[in-house]
Amino acid sequence: MGVRELILVRHGESTANVAATEAERTGADRVDAPLRDADVPLTETGRRQAEALAVWLRALPDAAFPEAALCSPYLRARDTASIAVSGQRETLAPRPDERLRDRELGILDTYTHRGVVSHFPREDARRTRLGKFYYRPPGGESWADVAFRLRSLLADLDREFEGGRLLLFTHDAVIENLRYLCERLDERQLLEIARTDPVVNASVTVLKRPNGIGPWSLVVHNSVEHLRDLGAPVTAHTGDPDVEPR
């Protein structure tokens, strides 16, 4: 028997989220994000969202409370996790795992879609030909690469947390790829989900398989009721609009 339940939480709003959304809105070529991706912090809104997650966790019944927590090593995810697990009835010390980090964008990091078209036309053409799932920017990862590292994570979690309920703090592309693996989706199904229902900040997605083996069932996707209940802002910041295979 492996893990029975995964509670997937996207990090709260980050300063880079805000900068990327503004860059897309104004038609800029570059995102004003001077820090390396691993060091991007939460905004005050992101911290409020993490506090709402803490309240939501405290309200869970004992039978639904997670037994362990892991997080991306990136600052925005670690801080979301730290705030969310503070003051809980059971000690949850989120353990960083580099396989939960965000997708690496390589040379395209900090460029908007417009910027890629302008500065890397050959890469834009290659991305268009291959589609989002298989396109790997130089020095970066494709979505398929992210799925590959997550396969090893899921196998390790099954060995270490037999029958467990786990809380994972991570990033939108990781959550979507975990759905792809656990629900046994195909490329087109995954990218349709990314296009129509992208993962928003501090949202909760829950996957279950009561027997700890076989395919998972999606129980909750992208829930932000805990944010609305406490008056915390709901922020999308869904990133690259180029989500359809072409």
Biotite code that builds the C-alpha atoms (Angstrom):
import biotite.structure as struc

atoms = struc.array([
    struc.Atom([0.000, 0.000, 0.000], chain_id="A", res_id=1, res_name="MET", atom_name="CA", element="C"),
    struc.Atom([1.247, 3.482, -0.854], chain_id="A", res_id=2, res_name="GLY", atom_name="CA", element="C"),
    struc.Atom([0.064, 6.995, -0.083], chain_id="A", res_id=3, res_name="VAL", atom_name="CA", element="C"),
    struc.Atom([-3.721, 7.293, 0.143], chain_id="A", res_id=4, res_name="ARG", atom_name="CA", element="C"),
    struc.Atom([-4.207, 11.055, -0.140], chain_id="A", res_id=5, res_name="GLU", atom_name="CA", element="C"),
    struc.Atom([-2.333, 14.047, -1.559], chain_id="A", res_id=6, res_name="LEU", atom_name="CA", element="C"),
    struc.Atom([-3.316, 17.579, -0.544], chain_id="A", res_id=7, res_name="ILE", atom_name="CA", element="C"),
    struc.Atom([-1.670, 19.888, -3.078], chain_id="A", res_id=8, res_name="LEU", atom_name="CA", element="C"),
    struc.Atom([-1.302, 23.585, -2.273], chain_id="A", res_id=9, res_name="VAL", atom_name="CA", element="C"),
    struc.Atom([0.054, 26.235, -4.608], chain_id="A", res_id=10, res_name="ARG", atom_name="CA", element="C"),
    struc.Atom([2.180, 28.885, -2.895], chain_id="A", res_id=11, res_name="HIS", atom_name="CA", element="C"),
    struc.Atom([0.678, 32.277, -2.106], chain_id="A", res_id=12, res_name="GLY", atom_name="CA", element="C"),
    struc.Atom([1.081, 35.272, -4.368], chain_id="A", res_id=13, res_name="GLU", atom_name="CA", element="C"),
    struc.Atom([4.730, 36.181, -4.966], chain_id="A", res_id=14, res_name="SER", atom_name="CA", element="C"),
    struc.Atom([6.454, 39.361, -6.053], chain_id="A", res_id=15, res_name="THR", atom_name="CA", element="C"),
    struc.Atom([7.369, 37.701, -9.354], chain_id="A", res_id=16, res_name="ALA", atom_name="CA", element="C"),
    struc.Atom([3.718, 36.738, -9.917], chain_id="A", res_id=17, res_name="ASN", atom_name="CA", element="C"),
    struc.Atom([2.762, 40.401, -9.662], chain_id="A", res_id=18, res_name="VAL", atom_name="CA", element="C"),
    struc.Atom([5.635, 41.519, -11.883], chain_id="A", res_id=19, res_name="ALA", atom_name="CA", element="C"),
    struc.Atom([4.850, 38.906, -14.552], chain_id="A", res_id=20, res_name="ALA", atom_name="CA", element="C"),
    struc.Atom([1.177, 39.833, -14.676], chain_id="A", res_id=21, res_name="THR", atom_name="CA", element="C"),
    struc.Atom([2.080, 43.507, -14.991], chain_id="A", res_id=22, res_name="GLU", atom_name="CA", element="C"),
    struc.Atom([4.589, 42.796, -17.754], chain_id="A", res_id=23, res_name="ALA", atom_name="CA", element="C"),
    struc.Atom([1.992, 40.860, -19.749], chain_id="A", res_id=24, res_name="GLU", atom_name="CA", element="C"),
    struc.Atom([-0.586, 43.619, -19.180], chain_id="A", res_id=25, res_name="ARG", atom_name="CA", element="C"),
    struc.Atom([1.703, 46.376, -20.428], chain_id="A", res_id=26, res_name="THR", atom_name="CA", element="C"),
    struc.Atom([3.174, 44.394, -23.317], chain_id="A", res_id=27, res_name="GLY", atom_name="CA", element="C"),
    struc.Atom([6.718, 44.454, -21.935], chain_id="A", res_id=28, res_name="ALA", atom_name="CA", element="C"),
    struc.Atom([9.402, 42.089, -23.193], chain_id="A", res_id=29, res_name="ASP", atom_name="CA", element="C"),
    struc.Atom([10.857, 41.345, -19.752], chain_id="A", res_id=30, res_name="ARG", atom_name="CA", element="C"),
    struc.Atom([9.510, 40.744, -16.273], chain_id="A", res_id=31, res_name="VAL", atom_name="CA", element="C"),
    struc.Atom([10.936, 42.995, -13.560], chain_id="A", res_id=32, res_name="ASP", atom_name="CA", element="C"),
    struc.Atom([12.138, 40.116, -11.371], chain_id="A", res_id=33, res_name="ALA", atom_name="CA", element="C"),
    struc.Atom([15.783, 40.659, -10.361], chain_id="A", res_id=34, res_name="PRO", atom_name="CA", element="C"),
    struc.Atom([15.969, 37.792, -7.863], chain_id="A", res_id=35, res_name="LEU", atom_name="CA", element="C"),
    struc.Atom([16.689, 34.239, -8.919], chain_id="A", res_id=36, res_name="ARG", atom_name="CA", element="C"),
    struc.Atom([13.531, 32.143, -9.021], chain_id="A", res_id=37, res_name="ASP", atom_name="CA", element="C"),
    struc.Atom([14.414, 30.218, -5.856], chain_id="A", res_id=38, res_name="ALA", atom_name="CA", element="C"),
    struc.Atom([14.611, 33.441, -3.824], chain_id="A", res_id=39, res_name="ASP", atom_name="CA", element="C"),
    struc.Atom([11.358, 35.146, -4.874], chain_id="A", res_id=40, res_name="VAL", atom_name="CA", element="C"),
    struc.Atom([9.356, 36.055, -1.717], chain_id="A", res_id=41, res_name="PRO", atom_name="CA", element="C"),
    struc.Atom([5.660, 36.270, -0.999], chain_id="A", res_id=42, res_name="LEU", atom_name="CA", element="C"),
    struc.Atom([3.801, 39.560, -1.217], chain_id="A", res_id=43, res_name="THR", atom_name="CA", element="C"),
    struc.Atom([1.737, 40.749, 1.738], chain_id="A", res_id=44, res_name="GLU", atom_name="CA", element="C"),
    struc.Atom([-1.264, 39.333, -0.108], chain_id="A", res_id=45, res_name="THR", atom_name="CA", element="C"),
    struc.Atom([0.561, 36.014, -0.375], chain_id="A", res_id=46, res_name="GLY", atom_name="CA", element="C"),
    struc.Atom([1.153, 35.991, 3.364], chain_id="A", res_id=47, res_name="ARG", atom_name="CA", element="C"),
    struc.Atom([-2.531, 36.678, 4.013], chain_id="A", res_id=48, res_name="ARG", atom_name="CA", element="C"),
    struc.Atom([-3.383, 33.764, 1.745], chain_id="A", res_id=49, res_name="GLN", atom_name="CA", element="C"),
    struc.Atom([-1.000, 31.507, 3.688], chain_id="A", res_id=50, res_name="ALA", atom_name="CA", element="C"),
    struc.Atom([-2.636, 32.604, 6.953], chain_id="A", res_id=51, res_name="GLU", atom_name="CA", element="C"),
    struc.Atom([-6.007, 31.622, 5.505], chain_id="A", res_id=52, res_name="ALA", atom_name="CA", element="C"),
    struc.Atom([-4.537, 28.207, 4.710], chain_id="A", res_id=53, res_name="LEU", atom_name="CA", element="C"),
    struc.Atom([-3.507, 27.899, 8.356], chain_id="A", res_id=54, res_name="ALA", atom_name="CA", element="C"),
    struc.Atom([-7.088, 28.550, 9.486], chain_id="A", res_id=55, res_name="VAL", atom_name="CA", element="C"),
    struc.Atom([-8.372, 26.015, 6.961], chain_id="A", res_id=56, res_name="TRP", atom_name="CA", element="C"),
    struc.Atom([-5.935, 23.374, 8.231], chain_id="A", res_id=57, res_name="LEU", atom_name="CA", element="C"),
    struc.Atom([-6.954, 23.981, 11.836], chain_id="A", res_id=58, res_name="ARG", atom_name="CA", element="C"),
    struc.Atom([-10.588, 23.397, 10.884], chain_id="A", res_id=59, res_name="ALA", atom_name="CA", element="C"),
    struc.Atom([-9.953, 19.994, 9.296], chain_id="A", res_id=60, res_name="LEU", atom_name="CA", element="C"),
    struc.Atom([-11.307, 17.032, 11.279], chain_id="A", res_id=61, res_name="PRO", atom_name="CA", element="C"),
    struc.Atom([-8.739, 14.647, 12.695], chain_id="A", res_id=62, res_name="ASP", atom_name="CA", element="C"),
    struc.Atom([-9.589, 12.063, 10.042], chain_id="A", res_id=63, res_name="ALA", atom_name="CA", element="C"),
    struc.Atom([-8.659, 14.522, 7.269], chain_id="A", res_id=64, res_name="ALA", atom_name="CA", element="C"),
    struc.Atom([-5.589, 16.105, 8.860], chain_id="A", res_id=65, res_name="PHE", atom_name="CA", element="C"),
    struc.Atom([-2.290, 15.396, 7.053], chain_id="A", res_id=66, res_name="PRO", atom_name="CA", element="C"),
    struc.Atom([0.327, 13.214, 8.695], chain_id="A", res_id=67, res_name="GLU", atom_name="CA", element="C"),
    struc.Atom([3.319, 14.850, 7.021], chain_id="A", res_id=68, res_name="ALA", atom_name="CA", element="C"),
    struc.Atom([4.188, 17.817, 4.821], chain_id="A", res_id=69, res_name="ALA", atom_name="CA", element="C"),
    struc.Atom([6.697, 18.464, 2.055], chain_id="A", res_id=70, res_name="LEU", atom_name="CA", element="C"),
    struc.Atom([7.432, 21.631, 0.135], chain_id="A", res_id=71, res_name="CYS", atom_name="CA", element="C"),
    struc.Atom([9.319, 23.043, -2.793], chain_id="A", res_id=72, res_name="SER", atom_name="CA", element="C"),
    struc.Atom([12.657, 24.485, -1.638], chain_id="A", res_id=73, res_name="PRO", atom_name="CA", element="C"),
    struc.Atom([11.794, 27.801, -3.327], chain_id="A", res_id=74, res_name="TYR", atom_name="CA", element="C"),
    struc.Atom([11.265, 30.604, -0.816], chain_id="A", res_id=75, res_name="LEU", atom_name="CA", element="C"),
    struc.Atom([7.673, 31.432, -1.780], chain_id="A", res_id=76, res_name="ARG", atom_name="CA", element="C"),
    struc.Atom([6.621, 27.822, -1.228], chain_id="A", res_id=77, res_name="ALA", atom_name="CA", element="C"),
    struc.Atom([8.661, 27.383, 1.962], chain_id="A", res_id=78, res_name="ARG", atom_name="CA", element="C"),
    struc.Atom([7.190, 30.543, 3.470], chain_id="A", res_id=79, res_name="ASP", atom_name="CA", element="C"),
    struc.Atom([3.656, 29.545, 2.486], chain_id="A", res_id=80, res_name="THR", atom_name="CA", element="C"),
    struc.Atom([4.234, 26.194, 4.172], chain_id="A", res_id=81, res_name="ALA", atom_name="CA", element="C"),
    struc.Atom([5.790, 27.703, 7.293], chain_id="A", res_id=82, res_name="SER", atom_name="CA", element="C"),
    struc.Atom([2.895, 30.105, 7.822], chain_id="A", res_id=83, res_name="ILE", atom_name="CA", element="C"),
    struc.Atom([0.238, 27.504, 7.048], chain_id="A", res_id=84, res_name="ALA", atom_name="CA", element="C"),
    struc.Atom([1.501, 24.834, 9.460], chain_id="A", res_id=85, res_name="VAL", atom_name="CA", element="C"),
    struc.Atom([2.183, 27.157, 12.394], chain_id="A", res_id=86, res_name="SER", atom_name="CA", element="C"),
    struc.Atom([0.029, 26.633, 15.459], chain_id="A", res_id=87, res_name="GLY", atom_name="CA", element="C"),
    struc.Atom([-1.528, 23.379, 14.282], chain_id="A", res_id=88, res_name="GLN", atom_name="CA", element="C"),
    struc.Atom([-2.707, 20.680, 16.707], chain_id="A", res_id=89, res_name="ARG", atom_name="CA", element="C"),
    struc.Atom([-0.144, 18.284, 15.239], chain_id="A", res_id=90, res_name="GLU", atom_name="CA", element="C"),
    struc.Atom([3.419, 19.251, 14.430], chain_id="A", res_id=91, res_name="THR", atom_name="CA", element="C"),
    struc.Atom([3.998, 19.532, 10.697], chain_id="A", res_id=92, res_name="LEU", atom_name="CA", element="C"),
    struc.Atom([7.542, 20.440, 9.749], chain_id="A", res_id=93, res_name="ALA", atom_name="CA", element="C"),
    struc.Atom([7.506, 20.728, 5.945], chain_id="A", res_id=94, res_name="PRO", atom_name="CA", element="C"),
    struc.Atom([10.468, 18.927, 4.419], chain_id="A", res_id=95, res_name="ARG", atom_name="CA", element="C"),
    struc.Atom([11.915, 20.546, 1.282], chain_id="A", res_id=96, res_name="PRO", atom_name="CA", element="C"),
    struc.Atom([12.229, 18.331, -1.772], chain_id="A", res_id=97, res_name="ASP", atom_name="CA", element="C"),
    struc.Atom([13.836, 19.741, -4.912], chain_id="A", res_id=98, res_name="GLU", atom_name="CA", element="C"),
    struc.Atom([11.528, 17.654, -7.120], chain_id="A", res_id=99, res_name="ARG", atom_name="CA", element="C"),
    struc.Atom([8.673, 19.934, -6.032], chain_id="A", res_id=100, res_name="LEU", atom_name="CA", element="C"),
    struc.Atom([10.424, 23.052, -7.382], chain_id="A", res_id=101, res_name="ARG", atom_name="CA", element="C"),
    struc.Atom([8.900, 25.111, -10.173], chain_id="A", res_id=102, res_name="ASP", atom_name="CA", element="C"),
    struc.Atom([9.552, 24.352, -13.828], chain_id="A", res_id=103, res_name="ARG", atom_name="CA", element="C"),
    struc.Atom([12.936, 25.657, -14.963], chain_id="A", res_id=104, res_name="GLU", atom_name="CA", element="C"),
    struc.Atom([12.631, 28.098, -17.890], chain_id="A", res_id=105, res_name="LEU", atom_name="CA", element="C"),
    struc.Atom([16.307, 28.287, -18.875], chain_id="A", res_id=106, res_name="GLY", atom_name="CA", element="C"),
    struc.Atom([17.198, 31.132, -21.237], chain_id="A", res_id=107, res_name="ILE", atom_name="CA", element="C"),
    struc.Atom([13.542, 32.205, -21.441], chain_id="A", res_id=108, res_name="LEU", atom_name="CA", element="C"),
    struc.Atom([13.389, 33.011, -17.718], chain_id="A", res_id=109, res_name="ASP", atom_name="CA", element="C"),
    struc.Atom([11.935, 36.513, -17.090], chain_id="A", res_id=110, res_name="THR", atom_name="CA", element="C"),
    struc.Atom([10.831, 36.914, -20.733], chain_id="A", res_id=111, res_name="TYR", atom_name="CA", element="C"),
    struc.Atom([7.155, 37.421, -21.512], chain_id="A", res_id=112, res_name="THR", atom_name="CA", element="C"),
    struc.Atom([5.526, 35.677, -24.457], chain_id="A", res_id=113, res_name="HIS", atom_name="CA", element="C"),
    struc.Atom([6.042, 38.874, -26.454], chain_id="A", res_id=114, res_name="ARG", atom_name="CA", element="C"),
    struc.Atom([9.688, 38.942, -25.377], chain_id="A", res_id=115, res_name="GLY", atom_name="CA", element="C"),
    struc.Atom([10.278, 35.372, -26.518], chain_id="A", res_id=116, res_name="VAL", atom_name="CA", element="C"),
    struc.Atom([8.774, 36.158, -29.914], chain_id="A", res_id=117, res_name="VAL", atom_name="CA", element="C"),
    struc.Atom([10.935, 39.279, -30.237], chain_id="A", res_id=118, res_name="SER", atom_name="CA", element="C"),
    struc.Atom([14.255, 38.029, -28.862], chain_id="A", res_id=119, res_name="HIS", atom_name="CA", element="C"),
    struc.Atom([14.144, 34.268, -29.508], chain_id="A", res_id=120, res_name="PHE", atom_name="CA", element="C"),
    struc.Atom([12.107, 33.796, -32.691], chain_id="A", res_id=121, res_name="PRO", atom_name="CA", element="C"),
    struc.Atom([13.687, 30.400, -33.405], chain_id="A", res_id=122, res_name="ARG", atom_name="CA", element="C"),
    struc.Atom([12.775, 29.187, -29.935], chain_id="A", res_id=123, res_name="GLU", atom_name="CA", element="C"),
    struc.Atom([9.238, 30.514, -30.378], chain_id="A", res_id=124, res_name="ASP", atom_name="CA", element="C"),
    struc.Atom([8.957, 28.592, -33.642], chain_id="A", res_id=125, res_name="ALA", atom_name="CA", element="C"),
    struc.Atom([10.319, 25.449, -31.996], chain_id="A", res_id=126, res_name="ARG", atom_name="CA", element="C"),
    struc.Atom([7.896, 25.852, -29.085], chain_id="A", res_id=127, res_name="ARG", atom_name="CA", element="C"),
    struc.Atom([5.025, 26.259, -31.535], chain_id="A", res_id=128, res_name="THR", atom_name="CA", element="C"),
    struc.Atom([6.029, 23.125, -33.439], chain_id="A", res_id=129, res_name="ARG", atom_name="CA", element="C"),
    struc.Atom([6.604, 20.899, -30.412], chain_id="A", res_id=130, res_name="LEU", atom_name="CA", element="C"),
    struc.Atom([3.815, 22.187, -28.184], chain_id="A", res_id=131, res_name="GLY", atom_name="CA", element="C"),
    struc.Atom([4.037, 23.180, -24.530], chain_id="A", res_id=132, res_name="LYS", atom_name="CA", element="C"),
    struc.Atom([4.237, 19.670, -23.117], chain_id="A", res_id=133, res_name="PHE", atom_name="CA", element="C"),
    struc.Atom([7.374, 18.595, -24.977], chain_id="A", res_id=134, res_name="TYR", atom_name="CA", element="C"),
    struc.Atom([9.107, 21.918, -25.636], chain_id="A", res_id=135, res_name="TYR", atom_name="CA", element="C"),
    struc.Atom([12.288, 22.283, -23.562], chain_id="A", res_id=136, res_name="ARG", atom_name="CA", element="C"),
    struc.Atom([13.887, 25.763, -23.590], chain_id="A", res_id=137, res_name="PRO", atom_name="CA", element="C"),
    struc.Atom([17.693, 25.716, -23.644], chain_id="A", res_id=138, res_name="PRO", atom_name="CA", element="C"),
    struc.Atom([18.850, 25.257, -20.055], chain_id="A", res_id=139, res_name="GLY", atom_name="CA", element="C"),
    struc.Atom([15.290, 24.595, -18.891], chain_id="A", res_id=140, res_name="GLY", atom_name="CA", element="C"),
    struc.Atom([12.642, 21.876, -18.635], chain_id="A", res_id=141, res_name="GLU", atom_name="CA", element="C"),
    struc.Atom([9.651, 20.765, -20.625], chain_id="A", res_id=142, res_name="SER", atom_name="CA", element="C"),
    struc.Atom([6.457, 19.811, -18.843], chain_id="A", res_id=143, res_name="TRP", atom_name="CA", element="C"),
    struc.Atom([7.398, 16.212, -19.647], chain_id="A", res_id=144, res_name="ALA", atom_name="CA", element="C"),
    struc.Atom([10.680, 16.742, -17.756], chain_id="A", res_id=145, res_name="ASP", atom_name="CA", element="C"),
    struc.Atom([8.721, 17.925, -14.716], chain_id="A", res_id=146, res_name="VAL", atom_name="CA", element="C"),
    struc.Atom([6.520, 14.838, -14.927], chain_id="A", res_id=147, res_name="ALA", atom_name="CA", element="C"),
    struc.Atom([9.636, 12.648, -15.085], chain_id="A", res_id=148, res_name="PHE", atom_name="CA", element="C"),
    struc.Atom([11.041, 13.978, -11.810], chain_id="A", res_id=149, res_name="ARG", atom_name="CA", element="C"),
    struc.Atom([7.618, 13.742, -10.167], chain_id="A", res_id=150, res_name="LEU", atom_name="CA", element="C"),
    struc.Atom([7.382, 10.045, -11.030], chain_id="A", res_id=151, res_name="ARG", atom_name="CA", element="C"),
    struc.Atom([10.392, 9.396, -8.800], chain_id="A", res_id=152, res_name="SER", atom_name="CA", element="C"),
    struc.Atom([8.907, 11.570, -6.056], chain_id="A", res_id=153, res_name="LEU", atom_name="CA", element="C"),
    struc.Atom([5.630, 9.630, -6.057], chain_id="A", res_id=154, res_name="LEU", atom_name="CA", element="C"),
    struc.Atom([7.498, 6.327, -5.901], chain_id="A", res_id=155, res_name="ALA", atom_name="CA", element="C"),
    struc.Atom([9.567, 7.527, -2.943], chain_id="A", res_id=156, res_name="ASP", atom_name="CA", element="C"),
    struc.Atom([6.505, 8.835, -1.123], chain_id="A", res_id=157, res_name="LEU", atom_name="CA", element="C"),
    struc.Atom([4.755, 5.488, -1.524], chain_id="A", res_id=158, res_name="ASP", atom_name="CA", element="C"),
    struc.Atom([7.722, 3.721, 0.066], chain_id="A", res_id=159, res_name="ARG", atom_name="CA", element="C"),
    struc.Atom([8.144, 6.173, 2.930], chain_id="A", res_id=160, res_name="GLU", atom_name="CA", element="C"),
    struc.Atom([4.552, 7.056, 3.807], chain_id="A", res_id=161, res_name="PHE", atom_name="CA", element="C"),
    struc.Atom([2.622, 3.826, 3.437], chain_id="A", res_id=162, res_name="GLU", atom_name="CA", element="C"),
    struc.Atom([-1.089, 4.540, 3.836], chain_id="A", res_id=163, res_name="GLY", atom_name="CA", element="C"),
    struc.Atom([-0.344, 8.206, 4.520], chain_id="A", res_id=164, res_name="GLY", atom_name="CA", element="C"),
    struc.Atom([-2.086, 11.511, 3.908], chain_id="A", res_id=165, res_name="ARG", atom_name="CA", element="C"),
    struc.Atom([0.430, 14.112, 2.693], chain_id="A", res_id=166, res_name="LEU", atom_name="CA", element="C"),
    struc.Atom([0.374, 17.888, 2.334], chain_id="A", res_id=167, res_name="LEU", atom_name="CA", element="C"),
    struc.Atom([2.538, 19.256, -0.504], chain_id="A", res_id=168, res_name="LEU", atom_name="CA", element="C"),
    struc.Atom([3.301, 22.972, -0.978], chain_id="A", res_id=169, res_name="PHE", atom_name="CA", element="C"),
    struc.Atom([4.423, 23.570, -4.520], chain_id="A", res_id=170, res_name="THR", atom_name="CA", element="C"),
    struc.Atom([3.800, 25.371, -7.846], chain_id="A", res_id=171, res_name="HIS", atom_name="CA", element="C"),
    struc.Atom([1.076, 25.441, -10.493], chain_id="A", res_id=172, res_name="ASP", atom_name="CA", element="C"),
    struc.Atom([2.930, 23.429, -13.166], chain_id="A", res_id=173, res_name="ALA", atom_name="CA", element="C"),
    struc.Atom([3.835, 20.800, -10.557], chain_id="A", res_id=174, res_name="VAL", atom_name="CA", element="C"),
    struc.Atom([0.247, 20.443, -9.372], chain_id="A", res_id=175, res_name="ILE", atom_name="CA", element="C"),
    struc.Atom([-0.979, 20.081, -12.954], chain_id="A", res_id=176, res_name="GLU", atom_name="CA", element="C"),
    struc.Atom([1.698, 17.481, -13.684], chain_id="A", res_id=177, res_name="ASN", atom_name="CA", element="C"),
    struc.Atom([0.824, 15.547, -10.532], chain_id="A", res_id=178, res_name="LEU", atom_name="CA", element="C"),
    struc.Atom([-2.745, 15.417, -11.794], chain_id="A", res_id=179, res_name="ARG", atom_name="CA", element="C"),
    struc.Atom([-1.435, 14.214, -15.157], chain_id="A", res_id=180, res_name="TYR", atom_name="CA", element="C"),
    struc.Atom([0.432, 11.335, -13.486], chain_id="A", res_id=181, res_name="LEU", atom_name="CA", element="C"),
    struc.Atom([-2.045, 10.372, -10.784], chain_id="A", res_id=182, res_name="CYS", atom_name="CA", element="C"),
    struc.Atom([-5.163, 10.528, -12.962], chain_id="A", res_id=183, res_name="GLU", atom_name="CA", element="C"),
    struc.Atom([-3.361, 8.992, -15.956], chain_id="A", res_id=184, res_name="ARG", atom_name="CA", element="C"),
    struc.Atom([-4.247, 11.862, -18.264], chain_id="A", res_id=185, res_name="LEU", atom_name="CA", element="C"),
    struc.Atom([-2.832, 12.402, -21.717], chain_id="A", res_id=186, res_name="ASP", atom_name="CA", element="C"),
    struc.Atom([-1.105, 15.493, -23.110], chain_id="A", res_id=187, res_name="GLU", atom_name="CA", element="C"),
    struc.Atom([-4.239, 17.075, -24.526], chain_id="A", res_id=188, res_name="ARG", atom_name="CA", element="C"),
    struc.Atom([-6.277, 16.519, -21.365], chain_id="A", res_id=189, res_name="GLN", atom_name="CA", element="C"),
    struc.Atom([-3.549, 18.072, -19.236], chain_id="A", res_id=190, res_name="LEU", atom_name="CA", element="C"),
    struc.Atom([-3.190, 21.163, -21.392], chain_id="A", res_id=191, res_name="LEU", atom_name="CA", element="C"),
    struc.Atom([-6.955, 21.617, -21.604], chain_id="A", res_id=192, res_name="GLU", atom_name="CA", element="C"),
    struc.Atom([-7.068, 21.703, -17.800], chain_id="A", res_id=193, res_name="ILE", atom_name="CA", element="C"),
    struc.Atom([-4.219, 24.229, -17.771], chain_id="A", res_id=194, res_name="ALA", atom_name="CA", element="C"),
    struc.Atom([-6.074, 26.382, -20.297], chain_id="A", res_id=195, res_name="ARG", atom_name="CA", element="C"),
    struc.Atom([-9.561, 26.274, -18.763], chain_id="A", res_id=196, res_name="THR", atom_name="CA", element="C"),
    struc.Atom([-8.913, 25.920, -15.014], chain_id="A", res_id=197, res_name="ASP", atom_name="CA", element="C"),
    struc.Atom([-5.387, 27.077, -14.158], chain_id="A", res_id=198, res_name="PRO", atom_name="CA", element="C"),
    struc.Atom([-4.154, 26.655, -10.600], chain_id="A", res_id=199, res_name="VAL", atom_name="CA", element="C"),
    struc.Atom([-4.424, 29.886, -8.613], chain_id="A", res_id=200, res_name="VAL", atom_name="CA", element="C"),
    struc.Atom([-2.419, 31.091, -5.621], chain_id="A", res_id=201, res_name="ASN", atom_name="CA", element="C"),
    struc.Atom([-2.950, 29.283, -2.295], chain_id="A", res_id=202, res_name="ALA", atom_name="CA", element="C"),
    struc.Atom([-5.570, 26.983, -3.826], chain_id="A", res_id=203, res_name="SER", atom_name="CA", element="C"),
    struc.Atom([-6.134, 23.421, -2.613], chain_id="A", res_id=204, res_name="VAL", atom_name="CA", element="C"),
    struc.Atom([-6.315, 20.333, -4.826], chain_id="A", res_id=205, res_name="THR", atom_name="CA", element="C"),
    struc.Atom([-6.972, 16.894, -3.331], chain_id="A", res_id=206, res_name="VAL", atom_name="CA", element="C"),
    struc.Atom([-6.298, 13.482, -4.876], chain_id="A", res_id=207, res_name="LEU", atom_name="CA", element="C"),
    struc.Atom([-7.323, 10.242, -3.186], chain_id="A", res_id=208, res_name="LYS", atom_name="CA", element="C"),
    struc.Atom([-7.000, 6.482, -3.618], chain_id="A", res_id=209, res_name="ARG", atom_name="CA", element="C"),
    struc.Atom([-8.417, 4.807, -0.490], chain_id="A", res_id=210, res_name="PRO", atom_name="CA", element="C"),
    struc.Atom([-6.584, 1.498, -1.008], chain_id="A", res_id=211, res_name="ASN", atom_name="CA", element="C"),
    struc.Atom([-3.212, 3.157, -1.610], chain_id="A", res_id=212, res_name="GLY", atom_name="CA", element="C"),
    struc.Atom([-2.770, 1.484, -5.000], chain_id="A", res_id=213, res_name="ILE", atom_name="CA", element="C"),
    struc.Atom([-3.839, 2.105, -8.582], chain_id="A", res_id=214, res_name="GLY", atom_name="CA", element="C"),
    struc.Atom([-5.147, 5.321, -10.155], chain_id="A", res_id=215, res_name="PRO", atom_name="CA", element="C"),
    struc.Atom([-6.151, 8.322, -8.110], chain_id="A", res_id=216, res_name="TRP", atom_name="CA", element="C"),
    struc.Atom([-9.468, 10.183, -8.043], chain_id="A", res_id=217, res_name="SER", atom_name="CA", element="C"),
    struc.Atom([-9.692, 13.959, -8.082], chain_id="A", res_id=218, res_name="LEU", atom_name="CA", element="C"),
    struc.Atom([-11.782, 15.041, -5.084], chain_id="A", res_id=219, res_name="VAL", atom_name="CA", element="C"),
    struc.Atom([-11.081, 18.790, -5.052], chain_id="A", res_id=220, res_name="VAL", atom_name="CA", element="C"),
    struc.Atom([-9.423, 20.981, -7.667], chain_id="A", res_id=221, res_name="HIS", atom_name="CA", element="C"),
    struc.Atom([-8.277, 24.555, -7.293], chain_id="A", res_id=222, res_name="ASN", atom_name="CA", element="C"),
    struc.Atom([-10.479, 25.313, -4.276], chain_id="A", res_id=223, res_name="SER", atom_name="CA", element="C"),
    struc.Atom([-10.198, 28.832, -2.816], chain_id="A", res_id=224, res_name="VAL", atom_name="CA", element="C"),
    struc.Atom([-13.183, 28.721, -0.465], chain_id="A", res_id=225, res_name="GLU", atom_name="CA", element="C"),
    struc.Atom([-10.825, 29.101, 2.498], chain_id="A", res_id=226, res_name="HIS", atom_name="CA", element="C"),
    struc.Atom([-9.615, 32.398, 1.040], chain_id="A", res_id=227, res_name="LEU", atom_name="CA", element="C"),
    struc.Atom([-13.092, 33.728, 0.374], chain_id="A", res_id=228, res_name="ARG", atom_name="CA", element="C"),
    struc.Atom([-14.336, 32.671, 3.815], chain_id="A", res_id=229, res_name="ASP", atom_name="CA", element="C"),
    struc.Atom([-11.649, 34.789, 5.498], chain_id="A", res_id=230, res_name="LEU", atom_name="CA", element="C"),
    struc.Atom([-11.705, 37.694, 3.061], chain_id="A", res_id=231, res_name="GLY", atom_name="CA", element="C"),
    struc.Atom([-8.236, 36.941, 1.688], chain_id="A", res_id=232, res_name="ALA", atom_name="CA", element="C"),
    struc.Atom([-7.748, 38.032, -1.934], chain_id="A", res_id=233, res_name="PRO", atom_name="CA", element="C"),
    struc.Atom([-8.001, 35.409, -4.677], chain_id="A", res_id=234, res_name="VAL", atom_name="CA", element="C"),
    struc.Atom([-5.176, 35.954, -7.176], chain_id="A", res_id=235, res_name="THR", atom_name="CA", element="C"),
    struc.Atom([-4.748, 34.019, -10.395], chain_id="A", res_id=236, res_name="ALA", atom_name="CA", element="C"),
    struc.Atom([-1.312, 34.917, -11.876], chain_id="A", res_id=237, res_name="HIS", atom_name="CA", element="C"),
    struc.Atom([-1.557, 31.961, -14.209], chain_id="A", res_id=238, res_name="THR", atom_name="CA", element="C"),
    struc.Atom([1.677, 32.635, -16.057], chain_id="A", res_id=239, res_name="GLY", atom_name="CA", element="C"),
    struc.Atom([2.450, 31.777, -19.659], chain_id="A", res_id=240, res_name="ASP", atom_name="CA", element="C"),
    struc.Atom([-0.722, 32.031, -21.791], chain_id="A", res_id=241, res_name="PRO", atom_name="CA", element="C"),
    struc.Atom([0.749, 29.634, -24.348], chain_id="A", res_id=242, res_name="ASP", atom_name="CA", element="C"),
    struc.Atom([-0.825, 26.477, -22.940], chain_id="A", res_id=243, res_name="VAL", atom_name="CA", element="C"),
    struc.Atom([-2.386, 24.837, -25.983], chain_id="A", res_id=244, res_name="GLU", atom_name="CA", element="C"),
    struc.Atom([-0.464, 22.255, -28.008], chain_id="A", res_id=245, res_name="PRO", atom_name="CA", element="C"),
    struc.Atom([0.093, 23.671, -31.489], chain_id="A", res_id=246, res_name="ARG", atom_name="CA", element="C"),
])
